[in-house]
Amino acid sequence: MRRIASALAVLAVCGFAAGSAVADKHGSVKVYWTASGKFGPFNIQGLIPTYPEARDILIPINMWVIDHPKGLVVYDTGNNVAISDGNCASHWAQGNCDFLMPSQTRGDVIDQQLEKLGYSTSDVKVVITSHSHLDHIGNIEMFPDAIHVIQKRELYQAWWPEKFQRPSGAHVVGDYDEAREFNYHAIDGDMDLFGDGTVMILSTPGHTLGHQSVRLELANTGTVVLSQDAIWMEENLEGHPAGLNYSILDYFDSVNRLKMMADIQNGQLWFGHSIRQYDSMGENWYD
């Protein structure tokens, strides 16, 4: 009986130690939610064509700064700095400027956001790009020394967009034409970025060929799924797909994957362009 009690005591101590290690690991990871300005106001049906109710909306251009013990990560770099302070037409097609109506100021740009948090662009070890549209890849040229993690198919999408997407102006080669020789870690599928389960890159194609989302495991906040354009906003969960998808089938597969993942893990879905979420939760650290 004493041996059994001793064994149980050892197991209890080991279990406590393992649990503490996991807690310490997750406790040292935090994420800051910011935005590269906003788009709008414009009719929601311009983004979600099947939505039955016409109404004007604003949307944030979400970006994320992830502080991990193994290195600082930026997930998406927002709109190019050149469109700041009303200078949209100097870098984007006039049609996109007229419809999207970006409100980005110079202070909203990722380098200034990093400085606000006490970092610089040179501190960033990894840049994760969700996809190669103008409001997500806009400032990767600010990070020449980082490792750029992107789906290999999305690199091809950037340099040779699907034909139907070219007239939209969603790809702006000027965002990345000087980044061709950067250090790209071109992946195919999911990736555990730091090997500890706290920052998981998830392949979520549909909106583009190589779109990728991110799942975080945080000590206090729990499981958080950063969907970016895999799910723009709450209305997409009502069965109304985002516009400009290369595959509706893949799009809904990705929507369902992220939703079920969050449900099973009792996690939160943080959408790519939800003004409701941003107004209540943006410009804050989460750990």
C-alpha positions as protocol buffer text, in pm:
chain_id: "A"
residue {
  index: 1
  type: MET
  ca { x: 0 y: 0 z: 0 }
}
residue {
  index: 2
  type: ARG
  ca { x: 289 y: 236 z: 84 }
}
residue {
  index: 3
  type: ARG
  ca { x: 447 y: 166 z: -254 }
}
residue {
  index: 4
  type: ILE
  ca { x: 123 y: 252 z: -434 }
}
residue {
  index: 5
  type: ALA
  ca { x: 89 y: 573 z: -233 }
}
residue {
  index: 6
  type: SER
  ca { x: 451 y: 664 z: -307 }
}
residue {
  index: 7
  type: ALA
  ca { x: 403 y: 597 z: -677 }
}
residue {
  index: 8
  type: LEU
  ca { x: 90 y: 810 z: -681 }
}
residue {
  index: 9
  type: ALA
  ca { x: 276 y: 1088 z: -504 }
}
residue {
  index: 10
  type: VAL
  ca { x: 555 y: 1076 z: -764 }
}
residue {
  index: 11
  type: LEU
  ca { x: 301 y: 1081 z: -1047 }
}
residue {
  index: 12
  type: ALA
  ca { x: 123 y: 1374 z: -889 }
}
residue {
  index: 13
  type: VAL
  ca { x: 447 y: 1569 z: -859 }
}
residue {
  index: 14
  type: CYS
  ca { x: 543 y: 1486 z: -1218 }
}
residue {
  index: 15
  type: GLY
  ca { x: 200 y: 1584 z: -1340 }
}
residue {
  index: 16
  type: PHE
  ca { x: 217 y: 1912 z: -1154 }
}
residue {
  index: 17
  type: ALA
  ca { x: 562 y: 1984 z: -1296 }
}
residue {
  index: 18
  type: ALA
  ca { x: 447 y: 1909 z: -1650 }
}
residue {
  index: 19
  type: GLY
  ca { x: 140 y: 2125 z: -1606 }
}
residue {
  index: 20
  type: SER
  ca { x: 351 y: 2409 z: -1470 }
}
residue {
  index: 21
  type: ALA
  ca { x: 586 y: 2383 z: -1767 }
}
residue {
  index: 22
  type: VAL
  ca { x: 295 y: 2412 z: -2008 }
}
residue {
  index: 23
  type: ALA
  ca { x: 153 y: 2706 z: -1817 }
}
residue {
  index: 24
  type: ASP
  ca { x: 490 y: 2881 z: -1814 }
}
residue {
  index: 25
  type: LYS
  ca { x: 532 y: 2818 z: -2185 }
}
residue {
  index: 26
  type: HIS
  ca { x: 191 y: 2958 z: -2275 }
}
residue {
  index: 27
  type: GLY
  ca { x: 216 y: 3235 z: -2019 }
}
residue {
  index: 28
  type: SER
  ca { x: 514 y: 3386 z: -2198 }
}
residue {
  index: 29
  type: VAL
  ca { x: 323 y: 3429 z: -2527 }
}
residue {
  index: 30
  type: LYS
  ca { x: 112 y: 3737 z: -2589 }
}
residue {
  index: 31
  type: VAL
  ca { x: -50 y: 3904 z: -2888 }
}
residue {
  index: 32
  type: TYR
  ca { x: -133 y: 4266 z: -2965 }
}
residue {
  index: 33
  type: TRP
  ca { x: -433 y: 4344 z: -3185 }
}
residue {
  index: 34
  type: THR
  ca { x: -391 y: 4648 z: -3405 }
}
residue {
  index: 35
  type: ALA
  ca { x: -509 y: 4772 z: -3744 }
}
residue {
  index: 36
  type: SER
  ca { x: -373 y: 4942 z: -4054 }
}
residue {
  index: 37
  type: GLY
  ca { x: -659 y: 5192 z: -4051 }
}
residue {
  index: 38
  type: LYS
  ca { x: -1006 y: 5112 z: -4181 }
}
residue {
  index: 39
  type: PHE
  ca { x: -1193 y: 5079 z: -4511 }
}
residue {
  index: 40
  type: GLY
  ca { x: -1528 y: 5239 z: -4578 }
}
residue {
  index: 41
  type: PRO
  ca { x: -1800 y: 5325 z: -4534 }
}
residue {
  index: 42
  type: PHE
  ca { x: -1934 y: 5122 z: -4825 }
}
residue {
  index: 43
  type: ASN
  ca { x: -2218 y: 4881 z: -4894 }
}
residue {
  index: 44
  type: ILE
  ca { x: -2158 y: 4540 z: -4735 }
}
residue {
  index: 45
  type: GLN
  ca { x: -2287 y: 4382 z: -5057 }
}
residue {
  index: 46
  type: GLY
  ca { x: -1976 y: 4509 z: -5232 }
}
residue {
  index: 47
  type: LEU
  ca { x: -1777 y: 4265 z: -5018 }
}
residue {
  index: 48
  type: ILE
  ca { x: -2038 y: 3995 z: -4957 }
}
residue {
  index: 49
  type: PRO
  ca { x: -2254 y: 3989 z: -5272 }
}
residue {
  index: 50
  type: THR
  ca { x: -2511 y: 3739 z: -5140 }
}
residue {
  index: 51
  type: TYR
  ca { x: -2586 y: 3932 z: -4823 }
}
residue {
  index: 52
  type: PRO
  ca { x: -2959 y: 4020 z: -4835 }
}
residue {
  index: 53
  type: GLU
  ca { x: -2949 y: 4352 z: -4651 }
}
residue {
  index: 54
  type: ALA
  ca { x: -2782 y: 4658 z: -4806 }
}
residue {
  index: 55
  type: ARG
  ca { x: -2613 y: 4873 z: -4544 }
}
residue {
  index: 56
  type: ASP
  ca { x: -2293 y: 5073 z: -4511 }
}
residue {
  index: 57
  type: ILE
  ca { x: -2010 y: 4931 z: -4302 }
}
residue {
  index: 58
  type: LEU
  ca { x: -1658 y: 5013 z: -4187 }
}
residue {
  index: 59
  type: ILE
  ca { x: -1398 y: 4738 z: -4161 }
}
residue {
  index: 60
  type: PRO
  ca { x: -1063 y: 4732 z: -3979 }
}
residue {
  index: 61
  type: ILE
  ca { x: -746 y: 4610 z: -4152 }
}
residue {
  index: 62
  type: ASN
  ca { x: -629 y: 4383 z: -3873 }
}
residue {
  index: 63
  type: MET
  ca { x: -264 y: 4311 z: -3797 }
}
residue {
  index: 64
  type: TRP
  ca { x: -114 y: 4113 z: -3510 }
}
residue {
  index: 65
  type: VAL
  ca { x: 209 y: 4142 z: -3313 }
}
residue {
  index: 66
  type: ILE
  ca { x: 295 y: 3815 z: -3138 }
}
residue {
  index: 67
  type: ASP
  ca { x: 559 y: 3825 z: -2866 }
}
residue {
  index: 68
  type: HIS
  ca { x: 705 y: 3474 z: -2815 }
}
residue {
  index: 69
  type: PRO
  ca { x: 1016 y: 3381 z: -2613 }
}
residue {
  index: 70
  type: LYS
  ca { x: 1183 y: 3255 z: -2930 }
}
residue {
  index: 71
  type: GLY
  ca { x: 1118 y: 3570 z: -3127 }
}
residue {
  index: 72
  type: LEU
  ca { x: 885 y: 3852 z: -3226 }
}
residue {
  index: 73
  type: VAL
  ca { x: 628 y: 3775 z: -3497 }
}
residue {
  index: 74
  type: VAL
  ca { x: 414 y: 4001 z: -3715 }
}
residue {
  index: 75
  type: TYR
  ca { x: 108 y: 3845 z: -3875 }
}
residue {
  index: 76
  type: ASP
  ca { x: 24 y: 4059 z: -4178 }
}
residue {
  index: 77
  type: THR
  ca { x: 167 y: 4402 z: -4251 }
}
residue {
  index: 78
  type: GLY
  ca { x: -145 y: 4588 z: -4365 }
}
residue {
  index: 79
  type: ASN
  ca { x: -180 y: 4851 z: -4635 }
}
residue {
  index: 80
  type: ASN
  ca { x: 129 y: 4994 z: -4798 }
}
residue {
  index: 81
  type: VAL
  ca { x: 269 y: 5303 z: -4629 }
}
residue {
  index: 82
  type: ALA
  ca { x: 233 y: 5493 z: -4958 }
}
residue {
  index: 83
  type: ILE
  ca { x: -147 y: 5516 z: -4927 }
}
residue {
  index: 84
  type: SER
  ca { x: -134 y: 5692 z: -4590 }
}
residue {
  index: 85
  type: ASP
  ca { x: -297 y: 6027 z: -4524 }
}
residue {
  index: 86
  type: GLY
  ca { x: -510 y: 6044 z: -4836 }
}
residue {
  index: 87
  type: ASN
  ca { x: -241 y: 5947 z: -5088 }
}
residue {
  index: 88
  type: CYS
  ca { x: -416 y: 5630 z: -5204 }
}
residue {
  index: 89
  type: ALA
  ca { x: -401 y: 5696 z: -5578 }
}
residue {
  index: 90
  type: SER
  ca { x: -22 y: 5719 z: -5569 }
}
residue {
  index: 91
  type: HIS
  ca { x: -2 y: 5342 z: -5512 }
}
residue {
  index: 92
  type: TRP
  ca { x: -340 y: 5178 z: -5576 }
}
residue {
  index: 93
  type: ALA
  ca { x: -572 y: 5174 z: -5873 }
}
residue {
  index: 94
  type: GLN
  ca { x: -816 y: 5463 z: -5854 }
}
residue {
  index: 95
  type: GLY
  ca { x: -1114 y: 5225 z: -5850 }
}
residue {
  index: 96
  type: ASN
  ca { x: -992 y: 5060 z: -5531 }
}
residue {
  index: 97
  type: CYS
  ca { x: -931 y: 5397 z: -5370 }
}
residue {
  index: 98
  type: ASP
  ca { x: -1283 y: 5511 z: -5458 }
}
residue {
  index: 99
  type: PHE
  ca { x: -1454 y: 5195 z: -5331 }
}
residue {
  index: 100
  type: LEU
  ca { x: -1240 y: 5097 z: -5030 }
}
residue {
  index: 101
  type: MET
  ca { x: -1187 y: 5455 z: -4904 }
}
residue {
  index: 102
  type: PRO
  ca { x: -886 y: 5374 z: -4682 }
}
residue {
  index: 103
  type: SER
  ca { x: -844 y: 5590 z: -4372 }
}
residue {
  index: 104
  type: GLN
  ca { x: -488 y: 5484 z: -4289 }
}
residue {
  index: 105
  type: THR
  ca { x: -266 y: 5749 z: -4132 }
}
residue {
  index: 106
  type: ARG
  ca { x: 111 y: 5726 z: -4113 }
}
residue {
  index: 107
  type: GLY
  ca { x: 77 y: 5633 z: -3747 }
}
residue {
  index: 108
  type: ASP
  ca { x: -134 y: 5327 z: -3836 }
}
residue {
  index: 109
  type: VAL
  ca { x: 146 y: 5167 z: -4041 }
}
residue {
  index: 110
  type: ILE
  ca { x: 309 y: 4857 z: -3894 }
}
residue {
  index: 111
  type: ASP
  ca { x: 649 y: 5017 z: -3827 }
}
residue {
  index: 112
  type: GLN
  ca { x: 485 y: 5293 z: -3622 }
}
residue {
  index: 113
  type: GLN
  ca { x: 264 y: 5043 z: -3443 }
}
residue {
  index: 114
  type: LEU
  ca { x: 573 y: 4841 z: -3346 }
}
residue {
  index: 115
  type: GLU
  ca { x: 745 y: 5155 z: -3217 }
}
residue {
  index: 116
  type: LYS
  ca { x: 437 y: 5235 z: -3009 }
}
residue {
  index: 117
  type: LEU
  ca { x: 481 y: 4896 z: -2841 }
}
residue {
  index: 118
  type: GLY
  ca { x: 852 y: 4945 z: -2782 }
}
residue {
  index: 119
  type: TYR
  ca { x: 984 y: 4743 z: -3078 }
}
residue {
  index: 120
  type: SER
  ca { x: 1139 y: 4820 z: -3414 }
}
residue {
  index: 121
  type: THR
  ca { x: 1106 y: 4646 z: -3748 }
}
residue {
  index: 122
  type: SER
  ca { x: 1455 y: 4501 z: -3699 }
}
residue {
  index: 123
  type: ASP
  ca { x: 1332 y: 4321 z: -3384 }
}
residue {
  index: 124
  type: VAL
  ca { x: 1089 y: 4111 z: -3589 }
}
residue {
  index: 125
  type: LYS
  ca { x: 1214 y: 3756 z: -3642 }
}
residue {
  index: 126
  type: VAL
  ca { x: 921 y: 3619 z: -3843 }
}
residue {
  index: 127
  type: VAL
  ca { x: 661 y: 3777 z: -4070 }
}
residue {
  index: 128
  type: ILE
  ca { x: 361 y: 3554 z: -4143 }
}
residue {
  index: 129
  type: THR
  ca { x: 160 y: 3667 z: -4444 }
}
residue {
  index: 130
  type: SER
  ca { x: -197 y: 3539 z: -4460 }
}
residue {
  index: 131
  type: HIS
  ca { x: -219 y: 3605 z: -4834 }
}
residue {
  index: 132
  type: SER
  ca { x: -97 y: 3839 z: -5104 }
}
residue {
  index: 133
  type: HIS
  ca { x: -383 y: 4090 z: -5130 }
}
residue {
  index: 134
  type: LEU
  ca { x: -300 y: 4459 z: -5095 }
}
residue {
  index: 135
  type: ASP
  ca { x: -430 y: 4503 z: -4739 }
}
residue {
  index: 136
  type: HIS
  ca { x: -231 y: 4211 z: -4595 }
}
residue {
  index: 137
  type: ILE
  ca { x: 109 y: 4203 z: -4766 }
}
residue {
  index: 138
  type: GLY
  ca { x: 149 y: 4579 z: -4810 }
}
residue {
  index: 139
  type: ASN
  ca { x: 461 y: 4644 z: -4603 }
}
residue {
  index: 140
  type: ILE
  ca { x: 670 y: 4328 z: -4615 }
}
residue {
  index: 141
  type: GLU
  ca { x: 951 y: 4534 z: -4768 }
}
residue {
  index: 142
  type: MET
  ca { x: 996 y: 4692 z: -4423 }
}
residue {
  index: 143
  type: PHE
  ca { x: 1126 y: 4355 z: -4297 }
}
residue {
  index: 144
  type: PRO
  ca { x: 1427 y: 4259 z: -4512 }
}
residue {
  index: 145
  type: ASP
  ca { x: 1597 y: 4063 z: -4232 }
}
residue {
  index: 146
  type: ALA
  ca { x: 1297 y: 3861 z: -4115 }
}
residue {
  index: 147
  type: ILE
  ca { x: 1202 y: 3507 z: -4213 }
}
residue {
  index: 148
  type: HIS
  ca { x: 885 y: 3535 z: -4421 }
}
residue {
  index: 149
  type: VAL
  ca { x: 652 y: 3240 z: -4372 }
}
residue {
  index: 150
  type: ILE
  ca { x: 401 y: 3202 z: -4653 }
}
residue {
  index: 151
  type: GLN
  ca { x: 235 y: 2916 z: -4835 }
}
residue {
  index: 152
  type: LYS
  ca { x: 438 y: 2826 z: -5142 }
}
residue {
  index: 153
  type: ARG
  ca { x: 126 y: 2843 z: -5357 }
}
residue {
  index: 154
  type: GLU
  ca { x: 62 y: 3196 z: -5235 }
}
residue {
  index: 155
  type: LEU
  ca { x: 402 y: 3311 z: -5358 }
}
residue {
  index: 156
  type: TYR
  ca { x: 298 y: 3198 z: -5705 }
}
residue {
  index: 157
  type: GLN
  ca { x: -39 y: 3368 z: -5650 }
}
residue {
  index: 158
  type: ALA
  ca { x: 140 y: 3695 z: -5570 }
}
residue {
  index: 159
  type: TRP
  ca { x: 363 y: 3694 z: -5876 }
}
residue {
  index: 160
  type: TRP
  ca { x: 104 y: 3547 z: -6113 }
}
residue {
  index: 161
  type: PRO
  ca { x: -248 y: 3607 z: -5976 }
}
residue {
  index: 162
  type: GLU
  ca { x: -545 y: 3410 z: -6099 }
}
residue {
  index: 163
  type: LYS
  ca { x: -669 y: 3574 z: -6417 }
}
residue {
  index: 164
  type: PHE
  ca { x: -1009 y: 3667 z: -6274 }
}
residue {
  index: 165
  type: GLN
  ca { x: -841 y: 3851 z: -5985 }
}
residue {
  index: 166
  type: ARG
  ca { x: -617 y: 4072 z: -6195 }
}
residue {
  index: 167
  type: PRO
  ca { x: -880 y: 4331 z: -6294 }
}
residue {
  index: 168
  type: SER
  ca { x: -973 y: 4376 z: -5926 }
}
residue {
  index: 169
  type: GLY
  ca { x: -639 y: 4534 z: -5838 }
}
residue {
  index: 170
  type: ALA
  ca { x: -624 y: 4321 z: -5522 }
}
residue {
  index: 171
  type: HIS
  ca { x: -263 y: 4232 z: -5603 }
}
residue {
  index: 172
  type: VAL
  ca { x: -28 y: 4530 z: -5609 }
}
residue {
  index: 173
  type: VAL
  ca { x: 313 y: 4414 z: -5727 }
}
residue {
  index: 174
  type: GLY
  ca { x: 464 y: 4736 z: -5594 }
}
residue {
  index: 175
  type: ASP
  ca { x: 400 y: 4600 z: -5243 }
}
residue {
  index: 176
  type: TYR
  ca { x: 661 y: 4328 z: -5287 }
}
residue {
  index: 177
  type: ASP
  ca { x: 860 y: 4387 z: -5605 }
}
residue {
  index: 178
  type: GLU
  ca { x: 1169 y: 4469 z: -5399 }
}
residue {
  index: 179
  type: ALA
  ca { x: 1116 y: 4167 z: -5171 }
}
residue {
  index: 180
  type: ARG
  ca { x: 1183 y: 3894 z: -5427 }
}
residue {
  index: 181
  type: GLU
  ca { x: 1518 y: 3802 z: -5270 }
}
residue {
  index: 182
  type: PHE
  ca { x: 1392 y: 3798 z: -4912 }
}
residue {
  index: 183
  type: ASN
  ca { x: 1429 y: 3489 z: -4695 }
}
residue {
  index: 184
  type: TYR
  ca { x: 1103 y: 3301 z: -4757 }
}
residue {
  index: 185
  type: HIS
  ca { x: 1009 y: 2988 z: -4569 }
}
residue {
  index: 186
  type: ALA
  ca { x: 759 y: 2867 z: -4829 }
}
residue {
  index: 187
  type: ILE
  ca { x: 547 y: 2600 z: -4666 }
}
residue {
  index: 188
  type: ASP
  ca { x: 282 y: 2358 z: -4785 }
}
residue {
  index: 189
  type: GLY
  ca { x: 11 y: 2308 z: -4525 }
}
residue {
  index: 190
  type: ASP
  ca { x: 10 y: 2358 z: -4149 }
}
residue {
  index: 191
  type: MET
  ca { x: 316 y: 2446 z: -3940 }
}
residue {
  index: 192
  type: ASP
  ca { x: 390 y: 2460 z: -3568 }
}
residue {
  index: 193
  type: LEU
  ca { x: 598 y: 2777 z: -3591 }
}
residue {
  index: 194
  type: PHE
  ca { x: 807 y: 2741 z: -3274 }
}
residue {
  index: 195
  type: GLY
  ca { x: 755 y: 2369 z: -3211 }
}
residue {
  index: 196
  type: ASP
  ca { x: 566 y: 2418 z: -2886 }
}
residue {
  index: 197
  type: GLY
  ca { x: 205 y: 2440 z: -3004 }
}
residue {
  index: 198
  type: THR
  ca { x: 158 y: 2805 z: -2910 }
}
residue {
  index: 199
  type: VAL
  ca { x: 168 y: 2950 z: -3263 }
}
residue {
  index: 200
  type: MET
  ca { x: 17 y: 2722 z: -3527 }
}
residue {
  index: 201
  type: ILE
  ca { x: -5 y: 2827 z: -3891 }
}
residue {
  index: 202
  type: LEU
  ca { x: -313 y: 2676 z: -4055 }
}
residue {
  index: 203
  type: SER
  ca { x: -363 y: 2629 z: -4427 }
}
residue {
  index: 204
  type: THR
  ca { x: -704 y: 2781 z: -4509 }
}
residue {
  index: 205
  type: PRO
  ca { x: -736 y: 2814 z: -4888 }
}
residue {
  index: 206
  type: GLY
  ca { x: -1043 y: 2945 z: -5063 }
}
residue {
  index: 207
  type: HIS
  ca { x: -1018 y: 3322 z: -5055 }
}
residue {
  index: 208
  type: THR
  ca { x: -685 y: 3277 z: -5230 }
}
residue {
  index: 209
  type: LEU
  ca { x: -495 y: 2969 z: -5337 }
}
residue {
  index: 210
  type: GLY
  ca { x: -260 y: 2976 z: -5039 }
}
residue {
  index: 211
  type: HIS
  ca { x: -440 y: 3165 z: -4765 }
}
residue {
  index: 212
  type: GLN
  ca { x: -324 y: 3080 z: -4411 }
}
residue {
  index: 213
  type: SER
  ca { x: -465 y: 3156 z: -4067 }
}
residue {
  index: 214
  type: VAL
  ca { x: -303 y: 3136 z: -3722 }
}
residue {
  index: 215
  type: ARG
  ca { x: -407 y: 2961 z: -3400 }
}
residue {
  index: 216
  type: LEU
  ca { x: -262 y: 3082 z: -3070 }
}
residue {
  index: 217
  type: GLU
  ca { x: -256 y: 2909 z: -2732 }
}
residue {
  index: 218
  type: LEU
  ca { x: -248 y: 3173 z: -2460 }
}
residue {
  index: 219
  type: ALA
  ca { x: -231 y: 3107 z: -2086 }
}
residue {
  index: 220
  type: ASN
  ca { x: -512 y: 3340 z: -1980 }
}
residue {
  index: 221
  type: THR
  ca { x: -712 y: 3397 z: -2298 }
}
residue {
  index: 222
  type: GLY
  ca { x: -699 y: 3034 z: -2411 }
}
residue {
  index: 223
  type: THR
  ca { x: -725 y: 2919 z: -2772 }
}
residue {
  index: 224
  type: VAL
  ca { x: -757 y: 3202 z: -3023 }
}
residue {
  index: 225
  type: VAL
  ca { x: -799 y: 3155 z: -3399 }
}
residue {
  index: 226
  type: LEU
  ca { x: -693 y: 3453 z: -3609 }
}
residue {
  index: 227
  type: SER
  ca { x: -885 y: 3386 z: -3927 }
}
residue {
  index: 228
  type: GLN
  ca { x: -787 y: 3686 z: -4139 }
}
residue {
  index: 229
  type: ASP
  ca { x: -964 y: 3654 z: -4475 }
}
residue {
  index: 230
  type: ALA
  ca { x: -1065 y: 3293 z: -4427 }
}
residue {
  index: 231
  type: ILE
  ca { x: -1356 y: 3456 z: -4237 }
}
residue {
  index: 232
  type: TRP
  ca { x: -1400 y: 3829 z: -4282 }
}
residue {
  index: 233
  type: MET
  ca { x: -1678 y: 3891 z: -4033 }
}
residue {
  index: 234
  type: GLU
  ca { x: -1975 y: 3744 z: -3848 }
}
residue {
  index: 235
  type: GLU
  ca { x: -2198 y: 3755 z: -4157 }
}
residue {
  index: 236
  type: ASN
  ca { x: -1978 y: 3494 z: -4329 }
}
residue {
  index: 237
  type: LEU
  ca { x: -2082 y: 3241 z: -4063 }
}
residue {
  index: 238
  type: GLU
  ca { x: -2444 y: 3290 z: -4174 }
}
residue {
  index: 239
  type: GLY
  ca { x: -2358 y: 3117 z: -4501 }
}
residue {
  index: 240
  type: HIS
  ca { x: -2270 y: 3426 z: -4704 }
}
residue {
  index: 241
  type: PRO
  ca { x: -1921 y: 3387 z: -4855 }
}
residue {
  index: 242
  type: ALA
  ca { x: -1668 y: 3663 z: -4890 }
}
residue {
  index: 243
  type: GLY
  ca { x: -1620 y: 3794 z: -5241 }
}
residue {
  index: 244
  type: LEU
  ca { x: -1321 y: 3741 z: -5468 }
}
residue {
  index: 245
  type: ASN
  ca { x: -1271 y: 3373 z: -5380 }
}
residue {
  index: 246
  type: TYR
  ca { x: -1088 y: 3141 z: -5614 }
}
residue {
  index: 247
  type: SER
  ca { x: -1291 y: 2843 z: -5482 }
}
residue {
  index: 248
  type: ILE
  ca { x: -1619 y: 2857 z: -5290 }
}
residue {
  index: 249
  type: LEU
  ca { x: -1580 y: 2488 z: -5201 }
}
residue {
  index: 250
  type: ASP
  ca { x: -1236 y: 2541 z: -5048 }
}
residue {
  index: 251
  type: TYR
  ca { x: -1359 y: 2863 z: -4886 }
}
residue {
  index: 252
  type: PHE
  ca { x: -1640 y: 2691 z: -4696 }
}
residue {
  index: 253
  type: ASP
  ca { x: -1414 y: 2398 z: -4607 }
}
residue {
  index: 254
  type: SER
  ca { x: -1178 y: 2649 z: -4443 }
}
residue {
  index: 255
  type: VAL
  ca { x: -1464 y: 2835 z: -4270 }
}
residue {
  index: 256
  type: ASN
  ca { x: -1592 y: 2508 z: -4125 }
}
residue {
  index: 257
  type: ARG
  ca { x: -1244 y: 2395 z: -4025 }
}
residue {
  index: 258
  type: LEU
  ca { x: -1177 y: 2709 z: -3823 }
}
residue {
  index: 259
  type: LYS
  ca { x: -1524 y: 2721 z: -3669 }
}
residue {
  index: 260
  type: MET
  ca { x: -1514 y: 2357 z: -3559 }
}
residue {
  index: 261
  type: MET
  ca { x: -1158 y: 2394 z: -3430 }
}
residue {
  index: 262
  type: ALA
  ca { x: -1263 y: 2687 z: -3213 }
}
residue {
  index: 263
  type: ASP
  ca { x: -1577 y: 2505 z: -3095 }
}
residue {
  index: 264
  type: ILE
  ca { x: -1396 y: 2182 z: -3004 }
}
residue {
  index: 265
  type: GLN
  ca { x: -1116 y: 2364 z: -2822 }
}
residue {
  index: 266
  type: ASN
  ca { x: -1349 y: 2613 z: -2649 }
}
residue {
  index: 267
  type: GLY
  ca { x: -1161 y: 2885 z: -2831 }
}
residue {
  index: 268
  type: GLN
  ca { x: -1238 y: 3222 z: -2982 }
}
residue {
  index: 269
  type: LEU
  ca { x: -1261 y: 3317 z: -3349 }
}
residue {
  index: 270
  type: TRP
  ca { x: -1113 y: 3660 z: -3418 }
}
residue {
  index: 271
  type: PHE
  ca { x: -1219 y: 3761 z: -3767 }
}
residue {
  index: 272
  type: GLY
  ca { x: -1014 y: 3941 z: -4028 }
}
residue {
  index: 273
  type: HIS
  ca { x: -1237 y: 4247 z: -4077 }
}
residue {
  index: 274
  type: SER
  ca { x: -1504 y: 4262 z: -3806 }
}
residue {
  index: 275
  type: ILE
  ca { x: -1564 y: 4618 z: -3688 }
}
residue {
  index: 276
  type: ARG
  ca { x: -1771 y: 4488 z: -3396 }
}
residue {
  index: 277
  type: GLN
  ca { x: -1479 y: 4283 z: -3265 }
}
residue {
  index: 278
  type: TYR
  ca { x: -1221 y: 4552 z: -3332 }
}
residue {
  index: 279
  type: ASP
  ca { x: -1417 y: 4829 z: -3162 }
}
residue {
  index: 280
  type: SER
  ca { x: -1459 y: 4619 z: -2848 }
}
residue {
  index: 281
  type: MET
  ca { x: -1126 y: 4433 z: -2843 }
}
residue {
  index: 282
  type: GLY
  ca { x: -871 y: 4608 z: -3066 }
}
residue {
  index: 283
  type: GLU
  ca { x: -560 y: 4799 z: -2954 }
}
residue {
  index: 284
  type: ASN
  ca { x: -503 y: 4564 z: -2660 }
}
residue {
  index: 285
  type: TRP
  ca { x: -259 y: 4297 z: -2548 }
}
residue {
  index: 286
  type: TYR
  ca { x: -386 y: 3942 z: -2481 }
}
residue {
  index: 287
  type: ASP
  ca { x: -190 y: 3673 z: -2299 }
}
